[in-house]
């Protein structure tokens, strides 16, 4: 009888070797190789056929729209049949809650998900962490009926694929991929297991044209566990972000083979689950105090959506030898850059000041268009001067103190005008062809020093 072929796999990075090694040559981890049987293709899956590209019809691969408009926005217009979508996020951020709401909404549709599927939709929710009764408790708390939603508490991938093949669902959700395993591939959650399980379910999804949502655990650094093995295999990677004590959640696309990765979806966590925010700018500014020192509104852009956020700054004489810089919601390096330019080019002595910068609402902004607003908020706090609450600022700050323009000014200014702001401070000169409606006044400035005089008098 032929001996079964075995290989050795590193549990840190997934590197494979024909013999045992004390140190992994790829990730330099010691004593990380374990022996396992060589992987084989999943049994029972139909084989693929060869097709000429010009004969492929797209009518059968139309996107399946979800009831969540914010979710559809991030996915690029809906779910593509046969796609593999990975959702990651911190523990307790709302991943399971969001997917249970999506599953219940899809399952309760009366006419299926497409014209060719007149039967009621069926959704398979695979849970490797919770029992059926625990999922039922969450569904009752969210007010979800559960008709057409089939729950499978299972961790063995072979049994999951068998149940999915027999049920023929329209959507499959696996929560989470780190809890399922394939026989002979090591412990659940290891790199080899995560890769083998994802490959198996990907083959089934592609062959059956059924979209699959996977929940992925994250490491302490915030990356999905399994050294980016999952992100290379799946079609779409989404991250659910937000502060634990904030009600707002952002669904951000990191990878999308079928759409843009610049879109975000904004939700609010309530008693009935995650609720869409249709007007995020108005929601983020609803609790703002007019005339507060060190506060300024900046129009940012997330994909094609303009978003108004409140930049807050606080300066205080340091009690230590070195002043501290704290950034929450803004890039720490950009805070250092803006503070250095303010000190050198703006004439504001910050060498003995602690600086704390914050974006209200738990939003994270990384684009350079907030530089001017961040600089004016710091200067406002340092001089204890209020800024006009009807003023918004847009612009990138250069190292020599000059202001640089940013993309899509018309959308940013139009959003500020829609919410009733009266003046917009932006880099000079104003781009040709910039047409703004709504009565907002454009005030171009060329340098940071000039902006400080206009905003702070």
Secondary structure as GFF3:
##gff-version 3
##sequence-region A 1 457
A	DSSP	beta_strand	6	10	.	.	.	ID=ss1
A	DSSP	beta_strand	16	17	.	.	.	ID=ss2
A	DSSP	beta_strand	33	37	.	.	.	ID=ss3
A	DSSP	three_ten_helix	53	55	.	.	.	ID=ss4
A	DSSP	three_ten_helix	59	61	.	.	.	ID=ss5
A	DSSP	alpha_helix	69	75	.	.	.	ID=ss6
A	DSSP	beta_strand	84	89	.	.	.	ID=ss7
A	DSSP	alpha_helix	95	107	.	.	.	ID=ss8
A	DSSP	beta_strand	123	127	.	.	.	ID=ss9
A	DSSP	alpha_helix	132	142	.	.	.	ID=ss10
A	DSSP	beta_strand	149	152	.	.	.	ID=ss11
A	DSSP	alpha_helix	157	167	.	.	.	ID=ss12
A	DSSP	beta_strand	171	175	.	.	.	ID=ss13
A	DSSP	three_ten_helix	177	179	.	.	.	ID=ss14
A	DSSP	alpha_helix	191	208	.	.	.	ID=ss15
A	DSSP	beta_strand	211	216	.	.	.	ID=ss16
A	DSSP	alpha_helix	229	233	.	.	.	ID=ss17
A	DSSP	beta_strand	236	241	.	.	.	ID=ss18
A	DSSP	beta_strand	248	256	.	.	.	ID=ss19
A	DSSP	beta_strand	264	270	.	.	.	ID=ss20
A	DSSP	beta_strand	273	276	.	.	.	ID=ss21
A	DSSP	alpha_helix	280	284	.	.	.	ID=ss22
A	DSSP	beta_strand	295	302	.	.	.	ID=ss23
A	DSSP	beta_strand	305	317	.	.	.	ID=ss24
A	DSSP	beta_strand	325	328	.	.	.	ID=ss25
A	DSSP	alpha_helix	332	345	.	.	.	ID=ss26
A	DSSP	beta_strand	353	359	.	.	.	ID=ss27
A	DSSP	three_ten_helix	368	370	.	.	.	ID=ss28
A	DSSP	alpha_helix	371	383	.	.	.	ID=ss29
A	DSSP	beta_strand	391	393	.	.	.	ID=ss30
A	DSSP	beta_strand	396	397	.	.	.	ID=ss31
A	DSSP	beta_strand	403	404	.	.	.	ID=ss32
A	DSSP	alpha_helix	409	418	.	.	.	ID=ss33
A	DSSP	beta_strand	423	427	.	.	.	ID=ss34
A	DSSP	beta_strand	441	445	.	.	.	ID=ss35
A	DSSP	alpha_helix	448	456	.	.	.	ID=ss36
###
